[in-house]
Amino acid sequence: MLRIGTVTLENHLVLAPMAGITNLPFRTLARRLGAGLVTTEMVSAMGLTMGHPRTRSYLRSWSDEKPLAVQLFGAGPRSMAEAARIAVEAGADIIDINMGCPVRKVAKTGAGAALLDHPERVAEIVTAVRLACTVPLTAKIRAGWAPERPTGLEIARVIADCEADAVTVHPRFATQRYTGRADWRLIGAGKGAARIPVMGNGDVFRAEDALRMRAETGCDGVMIGRSAVGNPWIFRQVLDLEAGREPGEPTLSERRAHILEHYRLLARAVGEQRAPYMMRGLLLAYTKGLPYSSRFRGRITSIKDFDTLTELMDDYFETLEGEGEP
Ligand SMILES: Cc1cc2nc3c(=O)[nH]c(=O)nc-3n(C[C@H](O)[C@H](O)[C@H](O)COP(=O)(O)O)c2cc1C
């Protein structure tokens, strides 16, 4: 169990925000499989305040994914505060501020990881959003912009001083993007510096890693990103391991049912037209490392609707079943 301000989570596992990935169906499935909290992809504060319909659509939510954290990015305290108000009105249970995005398009506006070089601006933004929003407030940071300027701890302290309820530490520099290893020592140090709940993030690839991260850093929560893509069962596996149970791999029939359910939810969220295209990348992730996956992958473009997906899946999973469980 983890408390973030007034919100009590079922457990300490959090689905990381991932642009282009953590949409409504993905989040719903992660919640069902054990994530205690799910996060939207980053949403432009400017886009929300200007009323862009596409930006606004990122706030859509279903009741069974709750509680939901909406992550906002922006550089202006006023627009961030206004965007937070809009997100809360749309149903956000927690507002998270992005201070880690290294992408040029975002950083050149002063948002995302560019904030790590400007503690005074961080204080203004967190204070403004804190005043504007009635729900708990968190922020997600990196170790700093570059190794020459390791400002992460200072920023964590500023975030806590401005009365945020928790902070997520992804201990890589923005210049590293996702390369090298996350230096978990900074997660533990962040906890000492901030004195608010700290979520550790970075390089939890297997269930064991989540337990190790908690033991090594003392973090209150564990946020998981890339490994949940293709293996959303990782949340359940962590919970199993913590309860002293063997972390179960999904059976073939469970995997098949999950993929079909993912398609159904996508079709519900974005319509039958777009769902087959959005499903392609997911199928690559879901079948990574499985036997005969290259033949299956070669046929992915033939998926036009639920029936063609089911047909392809039946064919592939029959072959797999002939092989026994992987
Ligand atoms: C495709 C992709 C998109 C991402 N989008 C976001 C984002 O919108 N906001 C954010 O704070 N972090 C974003 N991240 C970073 C992740 O939230 C996370 O910090 C990072 O992947 C490290 O965690 P992991 O090792 O568990 O993947 C993204 C990462 C990936 C791979």
Ligand as a Chemical Component Dictionary entry (heavy atoms), coordinates in Angstrom:
data_LIG
# 
_chem_comp.id                   LIG 
_chem_comp.type                 NON-POLYMER 
_chem_comp.pdbx_formal_charge   0 
_chem_comp.three_letter_code    LIG 
# 
loop_
_chem_comp_atom.comp_id 
_chem_comp_atom.atom_id 
_chem_comp_atom.alt_atom_id 
_chem_comp_atom.type_symbol 
_chem_comp_atom.charge 
_chem_comp_atom.model_Cartn_x 
_chem_comp_atom.model_Cartn_y 
_chem_comp_atom.model_Cartn_z 
_chem_comp_atom.pdbx_ordinal 
LIG C1  C1  C 0 8.534  5.163  -25.546 1  
LIG C2  C2  C 0 8.744  5.910  -24.254 2  
LIG C3  C3  C 0 7.978  7.020  -23.985 3  
LIG C4  C4  C 0 8.163  7.733  -22.781 4  
LIG N1  N1  N 0 7.360  8.808  -22.504 5  
LIG C5  C5  C 0 7.476  9.441  -21.309 6  
LIG C6  C6  C 0 6.580  10.486 -20.938 7  
LIG O1  O1  O 0 5.651  10.839 -21.679 8  
LIG N2  N2  N 0 6.761  11.083 -19.721 9  
LIG C7  C7  C 0 7.771  10.697 -18.860 10 
LIG O2  O2  O 0 7.899  11.259 -17.771 11 
LIG N3  N3  N 0 8.610  9.695  -19.185 12 
LIG C8  C8  C 0 8.477  9.060  -20.368 13 
LIG N4  N4  N 0 9.288  8.001  -20.649 14 
LIG C9  C9  C 0 10.257 7.533  -19.629 15 
LIG C10 C10 C 0 9.635  6.439  -18.755 16 
LIG O3  O3  O 0 8.547  6.933  -18.029 17 
LIG C11 C11 C 0 10.693 5.889  -17.771 18 
LIG O4  O4  O 0 11.162 6.950  -16.983 19 
LIG C12 C12 C 0 11.877 5.233  -18.467 20 
LIG O5  O5  O 0 11.467 4.413  -19.539 21 
LIG C13 C13 C 0 12.728 4.421  -17.477 22 
LIG O6  O6  O 0 11.957 3.413  -16.863 23 
LIG P1  P1  P 0 12.014 1.856  -17.353 24 
LIG O7  O7  O 0 13.447 1.429  -17.303 25 
LIG O8  O8  O 0 11.124 1.120  -16.426 26 
LIG O9  O9  O 0 11.517 1.861  -18.778 27 
LIG C14 C14 C 0 9.144  7.303  -21.857 28 
LIG C15 C15 C 0 9.917  6.181  -22.138 29 
LIG C16 C16 C 0 9.724  5.469  -23.321 30 
LIG C17 C17 C 0 10.563 4.257  -23.584 31 
# 
loop_
_chem_comp_bond.comp_id 
_chem_comp_bond.atom_id_1 
_chem_comp_bond.atom_id_2 
_chem_comp_bond.value_order 
_chem_comp_bond.pdbx_ordinal 
LIG C1  C2  SING 1  
LIG C2  C3  SING 2  
LIG C2  C16 DOUB 3  
LIG C3  C4  DOUB 4  
LIG C4  N1  SING 5  
LIG C4  C14 SING 6  
LIG N1  C5  DOUB 7  
LIG C5  C6  SING 8  
LIG C5  C8  SING 9  
LIG C6  O1  DOUB 10 
LIG C6  N2  SING 11 
LIG N2  C7  SING 12 
LIG C7  O2  DOUB 13 
LIG C7  N3  SING 14 
LIG N3  C8  DOUB 15 
LIG C8  N4  SING 16 
LIG N4  C9  SING 17 
LIG N4  C14 SING 18 
LIG C9  C10 SING 19 
LIG C10 O3  SING 20 
LIG C10 C11 SING 21 
LIG C11 O4  SING 22 
LIG C11 C12 SING 23 
LIG C12 O5  SING 24 
LIG C12 C13 SING 25 
LIG C13 O6  SING 26 
LIG O6  P1  SING 27 
LIG P1  O7  DOUB 28 
LIG P1  O8  SING 29 
LIG P1  O9  SING 30 
LIG C14 C15 DOUB 31 
LIG C15 C16 SING 32 
LIG C16 C17 SING 33 
# 
